[in-house]
Amino acid sequence: MTTETPRWFTSSYSNNGGACVEVATNLATPHGIVPVRDSKNVSGPSLSVQATAFTTFVAGVRAGDFGEV
């Protein structure tokens, strides 16, 4: 458990359609995690993803590995 507060942000690519997630990358370096939460339910739960897994996911998205929506 960390005592640092996550600094949440939504991607600049989000068109504010309400179906977004927020991430807190400020915890990646000091703790090795990237918390993720639903932007529509900011007081709800968050999921802590290993920083290496999150980096791999983002690289896959950028490379188009998951197709287009």
MOPAC internal coordinates of N, CA, C and O (Angstrom, degrees):
PM7 1SCF
backbone

  N    0.0000 0     0.00 0     0.00 0    0    0    0
  C    1.4658 1     0.00 0     0.00 0    1    0    0
  C    1.5296 1   108.54 1     0.00 0    2    1    0
  O    1.2310 1   120.89 1   -39.18 1    3    2    1
  N    1.2821 1   115.90 1   140.82 1    3    2    1
  C    1.4567 1   120.90 1  -179.00 1    5    3    2
  C    1.5195 1   111.12 1  -109.89 1    6    5    3
  O    1.2310 1   121.02 1   -29.63 1    7    6    5
  N    1.3077 1   115.65 1   150.37 1    7    6    5
  C    1.4611 1   119.44 1   176.41 1    9    7    6
  C    1.5221 1   111.28 1   -95.49 1   10    9    7
  O    1.2310 1   120.69 1   173.53 1   11   10    9
  N    1.3347 1   116.29 1    -6.47 1   11   10    9
  C    1.4579 1   119.91 1   177.90 1   13   11   10
  C    1.5243 1   109.89 1   -75.94 1   14   13   11
  O    1.2310 1   121.24 1   -33.22 1   15   14   13
  N    1.3075 1   115.22 1   146.78 1   15   14   13
  C    1.4523 1   121.02 1   179.45 1   17   15   14
  C    1.5280 1   109.50 1   -90.29 1   18   17   15
  O    1.2310 1   120.10 1   -50.89 1   19   18   17
  N    1.3244 1   117.41 1   129.11 1   19   18   17
  C    1.4672 1   119.16 1   175.95 1   21   19   18
  C    1.5272 1   110.70 1   -63.21 1   22   21   19
  O    1.2310 1   120.62 1   -41.10 1   23   22   21
  N    1.3251 1   116.42 1   138.90 1   23   22   21
  C    1.4721 1   121.71 1   173.71 1   25   23   22
  C    1.5197 1   106.36 1  -102.66 1   26   25   23
  O    1.2310 1   121.12 1   -80.50 1   27   26   25
  N    1.3091 1   115.47 1    99.50 1   27   26   25
  C    1.4669 1   122.61 1  -173.08 1   29   27   26
  C    1.5162 1   111.45 1   -78.14 1   30   29   27
  O    1.2310 1   120.90 1   -36.34 1   31   30   29
  N    1.3299 1   115.88 1   143.66 1   31   30   29
  C    1.4646 1   120.43 1   171.22 1   33   31   30
  C    1.5211 1   109.71 1  -150.21 1   34   33   31
  O    1.2310 1   121.51 1   -23.81 1   35   34   33
  N    1.3114 1   114.72 1   156.19 1   35   34   33
  C    1.4633 1   123.19 1   176.28 1   37   35   34
  C    1.5164 1   107.59 1  -107.32 1   38   37   35
  O    1.2310 1   120.02 1   -34.48 1   39   38   37
  N    1.2902 1   117.57 1   145.52 1   39   38   37
  C    1.4573 1   122.52 1  -178.33 1   41   39   38
  C    1.5292 1   111.53 1   -54.73 1   42   41   39
  O    1.2310 1   121.27 1   -35.87 1   43   42   41
  N    1.3110 1   115.17 1   144.13 1   43   42   41
  C    1.4649 1   119.76 1   175.79 1   45   43   42
  C    1.5274 1   110.75 1   -69.41 1   46   45   43
  O    1.2310 1   119.75 1   166.15 1   47   46   45
  N    1.3210 1   118.07 1   -13.85 1   47   46   45
  C    1.4582 1   122.50 1   177.68 1   49   47   46
  C    1.5233 1   111.89 1   -84.18 1   50   49   47
  O    1.2310 1   120.34 1   171.82 1   51   50   49
  N    1.3103 1   116.95 1    -8.18 1   51   50   49
  C    1.4586 1   121.07 1   179.60 1   53   51   50
  C    1.5278 1   108.67 1   -68.55 1   54   53   51
  O    1.2310 1   120.97 1   -43.04 1   55   54   53
  N    1.3253 1   115.75 1   136.96 1   55   54   53
  C    1.4667 1   118.49 1   178.84 1   57   55   54
  C    1.5197 1   111.00 1   -97.46 1   58   57   55
  O    1.2310 1   120.73 1  -163.56 1   59   58   57
  N    1.3397 1   116.20 1    16.44 1   59   58   57
  C    1.4630 1   122.63 1   177.55 1   61   59   58
  C    1.5195 1   111.75 1    60.05 1   62   61   59
  O    1.2310 1   120.55 1  -143.35 1   63   62   61
  N    1.3311 1   116.56 1    36.65 1   63   62   61
  C    1.4536 1   121.13 1   178.12 1   65   63   62
  C    1.5122 1   113.59 1   -84.01 1   66   65   63
  O    1.2310 1   120.24 1   178.99 1   67   66   65
  N    1.3277 1   117.14 1    -1.01 1   67   66   65
  C    1.4494 1   120.79 1   176.24 1   69   67   66
  C    1.5142 1   115.36 1    92.83 1   70   69   67
  O    1.2310 1   119.43 1   172.95 1   71   70   69
  N    1.3124 1   118.70 1    -7.05 1   71   70   69
  C    1.4648 1   121.44 1   179.97 1   73   71   70
  C    1.5223 1   109.43 1  -107.61 1   74   73   71
  O    1.2310 1   120.32 1  -122.40 1   75   74   73
  N    1.3110 1   116.99 1    57.60 1   75   74   73
  C    1.4608 1   121.67 1  -173.13 1   77   75   74
  C    1.5216 1   111.32 1  -119.10 1   78   77   75
  O    1.2310 1   121.98 1   -18.41 1   79   78   77
  N    1.3048 1   113.82 1   161.59 1   79   78   77
  C    1.4543 1   120.16 1   170.28 1   81   79   78
  C    1.5233 1   107.26 1  -115.65 1   82   81   79
  O    1.2310 1   121.29 1   -22.26 1   83   82   81
  N    1.3074 1   115.14 1   157.74 1   83   82   81
  C    1.4520 1   121.36 1   174.25 1   85   83   82
  C    1.5192 1   107.62 1  -117.15 1   86   85   83
  O    1.2310 1   120.93 1   -32.84 1   87   86   85
  N    1.3216 1   115.84 1   147.16 1   87   86   85
  C    1.4564 1   120.92 1   177.75 1   89   87   86
  C    1.5236 1   108.93 1  -127.03 1   90   89   87
  O    1.2310 1   121.24 1   -21.68 1   91   90   89
  N    1.3223 1   115.24 1   158.32 1   91   90   89
  C    1.4663 1   121.64 1   177.39 1   93   91   90
  C    1.5237 1   107.54 1  -126.32 1   94   93   91
  O    1.2310 1   120.75 1   -91.63 1   95   94   93
  N    1.3188 1   116.16 1    88.37 1   95   94   93
  C    1.4617 1   120.58 1  -175.57 1   97   95   94
  C    1.5205 1   113.49 1   -77.31 1   98   97   95
  O    1.2310 1   119.90 1   171.72 1   99   98   97
  N    1.3301 1   117.80 1    -8.28 1   99   98   97
  C    1.4587 1   119.60 1  -179.29 1  101   99   98
  C    1.5330 1   112.86 1   -66.51 1  102  101   99
  O    1.2310 1   119.89 1   166.58 1  103  102  101
  N    1.3201 1   117.81 1   -13.42 1  103  102  101
  C    1.4639 1   120.25 1   179.51 1  105  103  102
  C    1.5301 1   112.24 1   -97.53 1  106  105  103
  O    1.2310 1   119.95 1   178.39 1  107  106  105
  N    1.3334 1   117.69 1    -1.61 1  107  106  105
  C    1.4654 1   121.12 1  -176.85 1  109  107  106
  C    1.5259 1   112.07 1   -64.30 1  110  109  107
  O    1.2310 1   120.16 1   128.45 1  111  110  109
  N    1.2978 1   117.29 1   -51.55 1  111  110  109
  C    1.4623 1   119.77 1  -176.62 1  113  111  110
  C    1.5327 1   112.80 1   -71.33 1  114  113  111
  O    1.2310 1   119.27 1   129.38 1  115  114  113
  N    1.3365 1   119.01 1   -50.62 1  115  114  113
  C    1.4655 1   117.06 1  -176.50 1  117  115  114
  C    1.5337 1   115.00 1   -73.07 1  118  117  115
  O    1.2310 1   119.88 1   155.08 1  119  118  117
  N    1.3392 1   117.83 1   -24.92 1  119  118  117
  C    1.4676 1   119.43 1  -173.57 1  121  119  118
  C    1.5221 1   114.62 1  -127.40 1  122  121  119
  O    1.2310 1   119.88 1   172.81 1  123  122  121
  N    1.3310 1   117.84 1    -7.19 1  123  122  121
  C    1.4588 1   121.00 1   177.67 1  125  123  122
  C    1.5172 1   115.12 1    73.45 1  126  125  123
  O    1.2310 1   120.34 1  -159.31 1  127  126  125
  N    1.3372 1   116.95 1    20.69 1  127  126  125
  C    1.4645 1   120.84 1   179.09 1  129  127  126
  C    1.5202 1   110.80 1  -130.56 1  130  129  127
  O    1.2310 1   121.35 1   -23.73 1  131  130  129
  N    1.3285 1   115.03 1   156.27 1  131  130  129
  C    1.4653 1   121.85 1   172.21 1  133  131  130
  C    1.5253 1   106.56 1  -129.07 1  134  133  131
  O    1.2310 1   120.24 1   -75.97 1  135  134  133
  N    1.3375 1   117.15 1   104.03 1  135  134  133
  C    1.4650 1   119.36 1   176.25 1  137  135  134
  C    1.5296 1   110.72 1   -68.47 1  138  137  135
  O    1.2310 1   121.08 1   -36.69 1  139  138  137
  N    1.3323 1   115.53 1   143.31 1  139  138  137
  C    1.4596 1   123.03 1   179.49 1  141  139  138
  C    1.5210 1   107.48 1  -131.52 1  142  141  139
  O    1.2310 1   120.45 1   -42.28 1  143  142  141
  N    1.3290 1   116.75 1   137.72 1  143  142  141
  C    1.4676 1   120.03 1   177.92 1  145  143  142
  C    1.5171 1   110.43 1  -144.40 1  146  145  143
  O    1.2310 1   121.32 1   -15.39 1  147  146  145
  N    1.3252 1   115.08 1   164.61 1  147  146  145
  C    1.4643 1   123.53 1   177.62 1  149  147  146
  C    1.5270 1   108.17 1   -77.89 1  150  149  147
  O    1.2310 1   120.45 1   -55.22 1  151  150  149
  N    1.3201 1   116.74 1   124.78 1  151  150  149
  C    1.4659 1   119.63 1  -178.21 1  153  151  150
  C    1.5299 1   112.86 1   -68.36 1  154  153  151
  O    1.2310 1   120.32 1   162.28 1  155  154  153
  N    1.3399 1   116.99 1   -17.72 1  155  154  153
  C    1.4710 1   119.94 1   178.64 1  157  155  154
  C    1.5276 1   111.80 1   -84.48 1  158  157  155
  O    1.2310 1   120.26 1   167.39 1  159  158  157
  N    1.3334 1   117.11 1   -12.61 1  159  158  157
  C    1.4618 1   121.24 1  -177.20 1  161  159  158
  C    1.5244 1   108.73 1  -136.24 1  162  161  159
  O    1.2310 1   120.80 1  -112.17 1  163  162  161
  N    1.3221 1   116.07 1    67.83 1  163  162  161
  C    1.4653 1   120.61 1  -174.24 1  165  163  162
  C    1.5249 1   113.66 1   -66.29 1  166  165  163
  O    1.2310 1   119.73 1   159.71 1  167  166  165
  N    1.3093 1   118.12 1   -20.29 1  167  166  165
  C    1.4693 1   119.68 1   177.28 1  169  167  166
  C    1.5223 1   111.40 1   -92.30 1  170  169  167
  O    1.2310 1   120.47 1   179.16 1  171  170  169
  N    1.3248 1   116.70 1    -0.84 1  171  170  169
  C    1.4576 1   121.44 1   179.63 1  173  171  170
  C    1.5213 1   111.72 1   -81.96 1  174  173  171
  O    1.2310 1   120.73 1    10.40 1  175  174  173
  N    1.3168 1   116.21 1  -169.60 1  175  174  173
  C    1.4671 1   120.52 1  -176.94 1  177  175  174
  C    1.5282 1   112.14 1   -72.25 1  178  177  175
  O    1.2310 1   121.70 1   -19.88 1  179  178  177
  N    1.3196 1   114.35 1   160.12 1  179  178  177
  C    1.4627 1   120.40 1   172.76 1  181  179  178
  C    1.5232 1   108.07 1  -124.80 1  182  181  179
  O    1.2310 1   121.15 1   -21.18 1  183  182  181
  N    1.2961 1   115.40 1   158.82 1  183  182  181
  C    1.4544 1   122.93 1   179.35 1  185  183  182
  C    1.5204 1   107.28 1  -111.25 1  186  185  183
  O    1.2310 1   120.17 1   -52.57 1  187  186  185
  N    1.3232 1   117.28 1   127.43 1  187  186  185
  C    1.4653 1   120.80 1   177.23 1  189  187  186
  C    1.5208 1   109.20 1   -95.40 1  190  189  187
  O    1.2310 1   121.07 1   -62.62 1  191  190  189
  N    1.3235 1   115.56 1   117.38 1  191  190  189
  C    1.4567 1   122.88 1  -178.06 1  193  191  190
  C    1.5300 1   107.64 1  -105.44 1  194  193  191
  O    1.2310 1   120.30 1   -41.36 1  195  194  193
  N    1.3208 1   117.03 1   138.64 1  195  194  193
  C    1.4612 1   119.94 1   174.84 1  197  195  194
  C    1.5265 1   108.74 1   -57.82 1  198  197  195
  O    1.2310 1   120.36 1   -43.30 1  199  198  197
  N    1.3264 1   116.91 1   136.70 1  199  198  197
  C    1.4663 1   121.55 1  -176.55 1  201  199  198
  C    1.5285 1   111.62 1   -57.95 1  202  201  199
  O    1.2310 1   119.77 1   141.39 1  203  202  201
  N    1.3248 1   118.05 1   -38.61 1  203  202  201
  C    1.4677 1   120.04 1   179.98 1  205  203  202
  C    1.5260 1   111.27 1   -65.99 1  206  205  203
  O    1.2310 1   120.22 1   141.62 1  207  206  205
  N    1.3248 1   117.19 1   -38.38 1  207  206  205
  C    1.4653 1   120.87 1   178.11 1  209  207  206
  C    1.5255 1   110.11 1   -67.54 1  210  209  207
  O    1.2310 1   120.11 1   140.26 1  211  210  209
  N    1.3290 1   117.40 1   -39.74 1  211  210  209
  C    1.4597 1   120.87 1   179.21 1  213  211  210
  C    1.5243 1   110.50 1   -64.73 1  214  213  211
  O    1.2310 1   120.49 1   138.27 1  215  214  213
  N    1.3283 1   116.67 1   -41.73 1  215  214  213
  C    1.4682 1   121.09 1   178.43 1  217  215  214
  C    1.5238 1   110.78 1   -62.17 1  218  217  215
  O    1.2310 1   120.39 1   137.97 1  219  218  217
  N    1.3256 1   116.86 1   -42.03 1  219  218  217
  C    1.4597 1   121.42 1   177.98 1  221  219  218
  C    1.5267 1   110.90 1   -64.08 1  222  221  219
  O    1.2310 1   120.28 1   138.81 1  223  222  221
  N    1.3270 1   117.06 1   -41.19 1  223  222  221
  C    1.4639 1   121.68 1   177.78 1  225  223  222
  C    1.5290 1   111.23 1   -61.47 1  226  225  223
  O    1.2310 1   120.48 1   131.41 1  227  226  225
  N    1.3258 1   116.70 1   -48.59 1  227  226  225
  C    1.4677 1   120.93 1  -179.24 1  229  227  226
  C    1.5273 1   110.14 1   -61.66 1  230  229  227
  O    1.2310 1   119.99 1   138.74 1  231  230  229
  N    1.3255 1   117.63 1   -41.26 1  231  230  229
  C    1.4656 1   120.68 1   177.98 1  233  231  230
  C    1.5332 1   110.32 1   -62.13 1  234  233  231
  O    1.2310 1   120.01 1   141.00 1  235  234  233
  N    1.3201 1   117.59 1   -39.00 1  235  234  233
  C    1.4585 1   121.56 1   177.44 1  237  235  234
  C    1.5153 1   112.57 1   -65.23 1  238  237  235
  O    1.2310 1   120.58 1   140.30 1  239  238  237
  N    1.3224 1   116.50 1   -39.70 1  239  238  237
  C    1.4688 1   120.74 1   177.56 1  241  239  238
  C    1.5215 1   109.60 1   -63.13 1  242  241  239
  O    1.2310 1   120.86 1   133.04 1  243  242  241
  N    1.3205 1   115.96 1   -46.96 1  243  242  241
  C    1.4735 1   119.96 1  -179.56 1  245  243  242
  C    1.5226 1   112.21 1   -62.64 1  246  245  243
  O    1.2310 1   120.56 1   146.16 1  247  246  245
  N    1.3292 1   116.54 1   -33.84 1  247  246  245
  C    1.4666 1   121.20 1  -179.13 1  249  247  246
  C    1.5137 1   112.78 1   -81.38 1  250  249  247
  O    1.2310 1   120.10 1   172.63 1  251  250  249
  N    1.3354 1   117.41 1    -7.37 1  251  250  249
  C    1.4587 1   121.05 1  -179.56 1  253  251  250
  C    1.5177 1   113.63 1    78.82 1  254  253  251
  O    1.2310 1   120.17 1  -159.49 1  255  254  253
  N    1.3237 1   117.28 1    20.51 1  255  254  253
  C    1.4626 1   121.69 1  -178.37 1  257  255  254
  C    1.5157 1   114.46 1   -64.82 1  258  257  255
  O    1.2310 1   119.92 1   162.46 1  259  258  257
  N    1.3097 1   117.75 1   -17.54 1  259  258  257
  C    1.4688 1   120.83 1  -175.45 1  261  259  258
  C    1.5277 1   112.36 1  -106.63 1  262  261  259
  O    1.2310 1   120.50 1  -170.75 1  263  262  261
  N    1.3250 1   116.65 1     9.25 1  263  262  261
  C    1.4595 1   120.03 1  -179.38 1  265  263  262
  C    1.5107 1   111.96 1    78.50 1  266  265  263
  O    1.2310 1   121.58 1     7.90 1  267  266  265
  N    1.3130 1   114.57 1  -172.10 1  267  266  265
  C    1.4610 1   120.34 1   179.47 1  269  267  266
  C    1.5005 1   110.24 1  -111.88 1  270  269  267
  O    1.2310 1   121.20 1   -30.66 1  271  270  269
  N    1.3216 1   115.31 1   149.34 1  271  270  269
  C    1.4608 1   120.84 1   179.89 1  273  271  270
  C    1.5067 1   109.57 1  -100.25 1  274  273  271
  O    1.2310 1   120.10 1   180.00 1  275  274  273

